[in-house]
Amino acid sequence: MNVNDRLMEDAIRSSLASAMKVTSKDIKVRSLNGIVSLQGFVNVLAEKNRAEEVAYKIEGVKEVKNDITISLDGGESDKELTNLVNSNLRNSAFKNRILSVTAKVSGGNAILIGDVETERDRQIAISEANKTFGVRSVVSSINLASFKDDTSLTNDINMLLMESKINVNDISAVVLRGKVSISGYAEKEEDINKLVTLVQSIPGIKEVNNKLKLYKIGTGIS
């Protein structure tokens, strides 16, 4: 193992410990030439996804192979898991935004169906389903009820960026058939998260591809 891989592993472990606390102790990290492998056990799919997100944020990481296993200590049947996922959806703090979304579980894999107004609402439904113990994966077949042409969506995004109170001078958005790619540079990671959430909340947006990067301190844009 070269020095860069060793430093990368240490940085990922440190970030996992900060982001996931005790859960991170059950996750093993290996890096080979910038390709990172995650193994171990977590309780819910949301934690597996979170570990991958954390690893990708470390500088130098080229690819993350996420082989983390979801613990199935309860041994719930698909019928029980279906009830659990739907209960999570109905009891969500955002339940009024995902009222028509329901879940069906087969082989431990949850499929979400229904209609929502925005891409943000669809992401909320997926996030709530991800919190269910025993669910191995979540697939969205949720439809977006709203429709706007690309020009209107571009105007909505530009207006939102101007009103966001975030420095967006080096940020741009391209819309193609309702799918948005956001690129450029932001000053803080929370600004990136806020901008993605705001764009997802625009009715008619089908997908947000986040290509935003952070300014490197003391070196200008890149």
Secondary structure, 3 states (H helix, E strand, C coil): CCHHHHHHHHHHHHHHHHHHHHHHHHEEEEEECCEEEEEEEECCHHHHHHHHHHHHCCCCCCEEEEEEEECCCCCCCHHHHHHHHHHHHHCCCCHHHCCCCEEEEECCEEEEEEEECCHHHHHHHHHHHHCCCCCCEEEEEEEECCCCCHHHHHHHHHHHHHHCCCCCCCEEEEEECCEEEEEEEECCHHHHHHHHHHHHCCCCCCEEEEEEEECCCCCCCC
